[in-house]
Amino acid sequence: MTDQAKKTILIIEDDLDVLSAFVKHFIHLGYEVIFATDGMDGLKKIEAGGFDLVITDIVMPFVSGVGVVTTLKEKRPDIPVIAITGYGREPEAAAMERKADLVLSKPVRMADLKNYVAEFLKRGK
């Protein structure tokens, strides 16, 4: 059993194809994965806790990824957040302003995402 098998990732993404790819990828790598299909569901999962890192889309219905980042960092500033956007600089700037640890643009290279996740979790942020 690897170190990451003990780590749990919360993935919040409204594009079901992207969500499915992320979930499968991180399960395959040995992580526990919790997921939500929109920001509102993501906030419920944040309330429940039990995860070590969050990957969130920025532009989503109901509650944006910026709202997710803001709420999470108010409640648990120690949990790293990787925000992902397909909409360019404006959502990216908003996410960084709200203290996302990293913002990536779509399409995301899975190898890069895997490396960022491993690095954040290794730091024990």
Contacts in CASP RR format, 6 or more apart in sequence:
PFRMAT RR
TARGET T0000
AUTHOR 0000-0000-0000
METHOD contacts of the structure
MODEL  1
MTDQAKKTILIIEDDLDVLSAFVKHFIHLGYEVIFATDGMDGLKKIEAGG
FDLVITDIVMPFVSGVGVVTTLKEKRPDIPVIAITGYGREPEAAAMERKA
DLVLSKPVRMADLKNYVAEFLKRGK
2 30 0 8 1.000
3 121 0 8 1.000
3 122 0 8 1.000
4 29 0 8 1.000
4 30 0 8 1.000
4 31 0 8 1.000
4 118 0 8 1.000
4 121 0 8 1.000
5 30 0 8 1.000
5 31 0 8 1.000
5 32 0 8 1.000
7 31 0 8 1.000
7 32 0 8 1.000
7 52 0 8 1.000
7 53 0 8 1.000
7 121 0 8 1.000
8 31 0 8 1.000
8 32 0 8 1.000
8 33 0 8 1.000
8 34 0 8 1.000
8 50 0 8 1.000
8 51 0 8 1.000
8 52 0 8 1.000
8 53 0 8 1.000
9 26 0 8 1.000
9 31 0 8 1.000
9 32 0 8 1.000
9 33 0 8 1.000
9 34 0 8 1.000
9 51 0 8 1.000
9 52 0 8 1.000
9 53 0 8 1.000
9 54 0 8 1.000
9 55 0 8 1.000
9 117 0 8 1.000
10 34 0 8 1.000
10 35 0 8 1.000
10 36 0 8 1.000
10 42 0 8 1.000
10 45 0 8 1.000
10 46 0 8 1.000
10 49 0 8 1.000
10 51 0 8 1.000
10 53 0 8 1.000
10 54 0 8 1.000
10 55 0 8 1.000
11 19 0 8 1.000
11 22 0 8 1.000
11 23 0 8 1.000
11 26 0 8 1.000
11 33 0 8 1.000
11 34 0 8 1.000
11 35 0 8 1.000
11 36 0 8 1.000
11 54 0 8 1.000
11 55 0 8 1.000
11 56 0 8 1.000
12 35 0 8 1.000
12 36 0 8 1.000
12 37 0 8 1.000
12 38 0 8 1.000
12 39 0 8 1.000
12 41 0 8 1.000
12 42 0 8 1.000
12 45 0 8 1.000
12 54 0 8 1.000
12 55 0 8 1.000
12 56 0 8 1.000
12 57 0 8 1.000
12 60 0 8 1.000
12 65 0 8 1.000
12 68 0 8 1.000
13 19 0 8 1.000
13 22 0 8 1.000
13 35 0 8 1.000
13 36 0 8 1.000
13 37 0 8 1.000
13 55 0 8 1.000
13 56 0 8 1.000
13 57 0 8 1.000
13 60 0 8 1.000
13 84 0 8 1.000
14 37 0 8 1.000
14 38 0 8 1.000
14 39 0 8 1.000
14 57 0 8 1.000
14 60 0 8 1.000
14 61 0 8 1.000
15 57 0 8 1.000
16 37 0 8 1.000
18 57 0 8 1.000
18 106 0 8 1.000
19 35 0 8 1.000
19 37 0 8 1.000
21 110 0 8 1.000
22 35 0 8 1.000
22 55 0 8 1.000
22 113 0 8 1.000
23 33 0 8 1.000
23 35 0 8 1.000
25 110 0 8 1.000
25 113 0 8 1.000
25 114 0 8 1.000
26 33 0 8 1.000
26 114 0 8 1.000
26 117 0 8 1.000
27 33 0 8 1.000
29 114 0 8 1.000
31 117 0 8 1.000
34 45 0 8 1.000
34 50 0 8 1.000
34 51 0 8 1.000
36 42 0 8 1.000
36 44 0 8 1.000
36 45 0 8 1.000
38 60 0 8 1.000
38 61 0 8 1.000
38 62 0 8 1.000
38 63 0 8 1.000
39 56 0 8 1.000
39 60 0 8 1.000
39 61 0 8 1.000
39 62 0 8 1.000
39 63 0 8 1.000
39 64 0 8 1.000
39 65 0 8 1.000
39 67 0 8 1.000
39 68 0 8 1.000
40 62 0 8 1.000
40 63 0 8 1.000
42 56 0 8 1.000
42 63 0 8 1.000
42 68 0 8 1.000
43 63 0 8 1.000
43 68 0 8 1.000
43 71 0 8 1.000
45 51 0 8 1.000
46 54 0 8 1.000
46 68 0 8 1.000
46 71 0 8 1.000
46 72 0 8 1.000
46 75 0 8 1.000
46 76 0 8 1.000
51 79 0 8 1.000
52 79 0 8 1.000
52 121 0 8 1.000
52 124 0 8 1.000
53 79 0 8 1.000
53 80 0 8 1.000
53 81 0 8 1.000
53 82 0 8 1.000
53 117 0 8 1.000
53 120 0 8 1.000
53 121 0 8 1.000
54 68 0 8 1.000
54 72 0 8 1.000
54 79 0 8 1.000
54 80 0 8 1.000
54 81 0 8 1.000
54 82 0 8 1.000
55 81 0 8 1.000
55 82 0 8 1.000
55 84 0 8 1.000
55 113 0 8 1.000
55 117 0 8 1.000
56 65 0 8 1.000
56 68 0 8 1.000
56 69 0 8 1.000
56 81 0 8 1.000
56 82 0 8 1.000
56 83 0 8 1.000
56 84 0 8 1.000
57 65 0 8 1.000
57 83 0 8 1.000
57 84 0 8 1.000
57 85 0 8 1.000
58 64 0 8 1.000
58 65 0 8 1.000
58 66 0 8 1.000
58 83 0 8 1.000
58 84 0 8 1.000
58 85 0 8 1.000
58 86 0 8 1.000
58 87 0 8 1.000
58 91 0 8 1.000
58 92 0 8 1.000
58 94 0 8 1.000
58 95 0 8 1.000
58 103 0 8 1.000
59 65 0 8 1.000
59 85 0 8 1.000
59 86 0 8 1.000
59 87 0 8 1.000
59 91 0 8 1.000
64 91 0 8 1.000
65 83 0 8 1.000
65 95 0 8 1.000
66 83 0 8 1.000
66 91 0 8 1.000
66 94 0 8 1.000
66 95 0 8 1.000
66 98 0 8 1.000
67 98 0 8 1.000
68 81 0 8 1.000
69 81 0 8 1.000
69 83 0 8 1.000
69 95 0 8 1.000
69 98 0 8 1.000
69 99 0 8 1.000
69 100 0 8 1.000
70 98 0 8 1.000
70 99 0 8 1.000
72 79 0 8 1.000
72 81 0 8 1.000
73 81 0 8 1.000
73 98 0 8 1.000
73 99 0 8 1.000
77 99 0 8 1.000
78 125 0 8 1.000
79 125 0 8 1.000
80 101 0 8 1.000
80 102 0 8 1.000
80 120 0 8 1.000
80 121 0 8 1.000
80 123 0 8 1.000
80 125 0 8 1.000
81 99 0 8 1.000
81 100 0 8 1.000
81 101 0 8 1.000
81 102 0 8 1.000
82 100 0 8 1.000
82 101 0 8 1.000
82 102 0 8 1.000
82 103 0 8 1.000
82 104 0 8 1.000
82 113 0 8 1.000
82 116 0 8 1.000
82 117 0 8 1.000
82 120 0 8 1.000
83 92 0 8 1.000
83 95 0 8 1.000
83 100 0 8 1.000
83 102 0 8 1.000
83 103 0 8 1.000
83 104 0 8 1.000
84 103 0 8 1.000
84 104 0 8 1.000
84 105 0 8 1.000
84 106 0 8 1.000
84 108 0 8 1.000
85 91 0 8 1.000
85 92 0 8 1.000
85 95 0 8 1.000
85 103 0 8 1.000
85 104 0 8 1.000
85 105 0 8 1.000
85 106 0 8 1.000
86 105 0 8 1.000
86 106 0 8 1.000
88 105 0 8 1.000
92 103 0 8 1.000
92 105 0 8 1.000
95 103 0 8 1.000
96 103 0 8 1.000
101 120 0 8 1.000
101 125 0 8 1.000
102 116 0 8 1.000
102 120 0 8 1.000
104 112 0 8 1.000
104 113 0 8 1.000
104 116 0 8 1.000
END
